[in-house]
Amino acid sequence: MNELFIVKLGREALLTGLTVAAPMLGLGLLVGIVISVFQATTQIQEQTLTFIPKIIAIFAALIIFGPWMLNMLIQYTHNLLINIPTMIG
């Protein structure tokens, strides 16, 4: 196991983590922007107004993208476990 392999393994782990988190973060960001524009136009400055729509959007993202996210994590873990003999040797 050399430094290049460790860097590649870390890069794949970070890329998989970002790919799995992207749908939830993206929808949360989109809902936050829409709510902020709504608050700016109506001049309603209630801080708790953004929480419920964001929570609903993140749960919807989990329901919609959950199987895909789970498949990505299973695939990464499977590849990691299959390659253990090459990592050790």
Secondary structure, DSSP 8 states (H G I E B T S, - for coil): --HHHHHHHHHHHHHHHHHHHHHHHHHHHHHHHHHHHHHHHHT---GGGGHHHHHHHHHHHHHHHHHHHHHHHHHHHHHHHHTHHHHH-
